[in-house]
Amino acid sequence: MRAAALDWAGLLCGLFAPWAAPPAHAQAADLFANHCAACHQADGSGTVGLAPPVKGAHWARLEADRAYLPTVLLHGLSGRIQVDGQLYVGSMPSFSALDDAALAQIANHLRGLQGAGAEVVYVADDFKQLRPSAGSPTQTRQHRARLLGG
């Protein structure tokens, strides 16, 4: 009798599974695909001349400032930048229209593209705290240059 009850419970779980929320890493990948991959590519390798890679050795120096990635997502980035000898001239818009939780998921997904694994480093509160701060795409580029020593 008990086995039949367990089977029934499994059947009910199976029926409701399609409506269950997808895992956070799947949501993060979908957010990245919908908002970032058109320019930065699904694997984060970038688009020559337009959008730099969002992975590579330069990211270790950029991530030394924990606020850098949230600042880019909240305020955008524009102007000439150089990565590994390649010049990029583009304009990344602000994604401040997304809520703080979505931005945190994108930031964590970006870290995963850099080989950081599925570790959660950014949370919604990181974005909530920075959201009211002043900034612009040009200021973000200048901040990037300071972090990279140039």
MARBA-108878 format. One line per field, with one value per residue (C-alpha): residue number from 1; residue in one letter; y, x, z. Coordinates in Angstrom, 3 decimals, decimal comma, padded with zeros to 6 digits. Last residue first. Layout:
<gunus>
nr <- [NUM	...]
rest <- [A	...]
c2 <- [Y	...]
c1 <- [X	...]
c3 <- [Z	...]
</gunus>
This chain:
<gunus>
nr <- [150	149	148	147	146	145	144	143	142	141	140	139	138	137	136	135	134	133	132	131	130	129	128	127	126	125	124	123	122	121	120	119	118	117	116	115	114	113	112	111	110	109	108	107	106	105	104	103	102	101	100	99	98	97	96	95	94	93	92	91	90	89	88	87	86	85	84	83	82	81	80	79	78	77	76	75	74	73	72	71	70	69	68	67	66	65	64	63	62	61	60	59	58	57	56	55	54	53	52	51	50	49	48	47	46	45	44	43	42	41	40	39	38	37	36	35	34	33	32	31	30	29	28	27	26	25	24	23	22	21	20	19	18	17	16	15	14	13	12	11	10	9	8	7	6	5	4	3	2	1]
rest <- [G	G	L	L	R	A	R	H	Q	R	T	Q	T	P	S	G	A	S	P	R	L	Q	K	F	D	D	A	V	Y	V	V	E	A	G	A	G	Q	L	G	R	L	H	N	A	I	Q	A	L	A	A	D	D	L	A	S	F	S	P	M	S	G	V	Y	L	Q	G	D	V	Q	I	R	G	S	L	G	H	L	L	V	T	P	L	Y	A	R	D	A	E	L	R	A	W	H	A	G	K	V	P	P	A	L	G	V	T	G	S	G	D	A	Q	H	C	A	A	C	H	N	A	F	L	D	A	A	Q	A	H	A	P	P	A	A	W	P	A	F	L	G	C	L	L	G	A	W	D	L	A	A	A	R	M]
c2 <- [052,672	050,678	048,119	049,377	053,008	052,230	050,479	053,534	055,697	053,304	053,403	057,196	057,216	054,827	057,060	057,122	058,533	056,185	055,225	051,692	050,833	049,578	047,769	046,156	044,493	043,773	041,539	039,124	038,731	035,988	032,853	030,021	028,190	027,834	030,626	029,588	033,024	032,065	031,295	034,841	036,101	033,878	035,430	038,914	037,894	036,425	039,574	041,698	039,560	039,934	043,715	044,212	044,870	048,453	049,255	047,399	050,373	050,318	049,019	051,383	050,184	050,795	047,760	047,651	044,303	044,256	041,837	043,980	047,635	050,119	052,953	054,431	053,288	051,447	050,923	052,423	049,536	046,576	048,238	049,391	045,880	044,545	047,118	047,098	044,169	045,999	043,247	041,933	044,175	042,820	039,174	040,149	041,150	037,506	036,331	036,554	039,149	039,411	042,876	044,133	045,993	045,589	041,799	040,483	039,027	035,643	035,422	031,883	032,959	035,884	039,317	041,329	039,227	037,291	040,082	040,630	037,531	034,958	036,410	036,321	032,753	031,653	033,257	031,549	028,205	028,801	029,704	026,396	026,631	027,515	024,672	024,713	021,760	019,817	019,824	016,554	014,847	015,813	014,361	011,114	010,850	011,310	008,581	006,252	006,898	006,136	002,900	001,869	002,371	000,000]
c1 <- [045,892	046,374	043,634	041,617	042,121	041,020	037,909	037,006	037,331	035,078	032,505	032,608	031,892	028,929	027,495	027,334	025,650	024,920	021,288	021,708	024,870	023,191	020,389	022,926	024,917	021,603	020,502	023,342	026,736	029,206	027,149	029,528	028,482	032,003	034,589	035,680	035,351	031,985	030,906	031,789	029,528	026,726	027,195	026,842	023,746	022,132	022,930	021,340	018,190	017,988	018,442	015,587	016,221	015,613	019,137	020,573	022,654	023,618	026,905	028,318	030,990	034,504	036,678	040,394	042,207	045,682	044,649	041,649	041,469	038,755	037,310	034,043	031,019	030,049	026,673	025,461	023,813	025,481	028,896	028,592	027,596	030,735	033,069	031,714	033,875	037,027	039,633	037,174	038,699	042,183	041,101	038,926	041,934	043,055	040,025	036,260	033,718	035,200	034,970	031,969	032,267	035,582	035,505	032,413	032,866	034,122	031,489	030,393	026,931	028,346	029,250	027,040	023,906	024,879	024,086	020,364	018,418	021,229	022,503	018,997	018,514	021,850	020,904	017,491	019,155	021,649	018,766	016,960	013,725	010,577	008,070	005,249	006,543	007,127	003,440	002,487	005,734	005,280	001,764	003,034	005,776	003,213	001,043	004,024	004,806	001,216	001,325	004,506	002,789	000,000]
c3 <- [-018,705	-015,542	-016,100	-013,154	-014,214	-017,786	-016,507	-014,411	-017,513	-019,439	-016,610	-016,604	-020,350	-019,988	-017,256	-013,493	-010,434	-007,579	-006,886	-008,340	-006,393	-003,190	-005,039	-007,334	-004,561	-002,769	-005,650	-004,968	-006,604	-005,771	-006,358	-007,245	-010,400	-011,709	-011,890	-015,372	-016,924	-018,389	-014,821	-013,780	-016,539	-015,210	-011,766	-013,238	-015,229	-012,102	-010,112	-012,837	-012,714	-008,921	-009,132	-011,578	-015,240	-016,429	-015,217	-018,199	-019,263	-022,886	-024,252	-026,817	-029,133	-030,276	-029,655	-030,463	-030,294	-028,695	-025,947	-025,047	-026,088	-025,319	-027,362	-026,179	-024,266	-021,115	-019,440	-016,149	-014,264	-015,995	-016,114	-012,496	-011,371	-013,085	-011,530	-007,954	-006,811	-007,884	-008,241	-010,811	-013,464	-012,831	-013,097	-016,063	-018,174	-018,269	-020,201	-020,152	-021,150	-024,625	-026,103	-028,062	-031,360	-033,187	-033,155	-031,408	-027,924	-026,646	-023,898	-024,830	-025,964	-027,956	-026,477	-028,845	-029,300	-026,168	-023,705	-023,110	-024,135	-023,932	-020,649	-019,168	-020,416	-018,910	-015,593	-015,594	-016,287	-013,457	-011,107	-011,705	-013,713	-011,774	-011,634	-014,139	-016,182	-012,924	-011,912	-013,573	-012,610	-008,976	-009,065	-010,577	-007,971	-005,190	-006,726	-006,928	-003,275	-002,271	-004,285	-002,501	000,888	000,000]
</gunus>
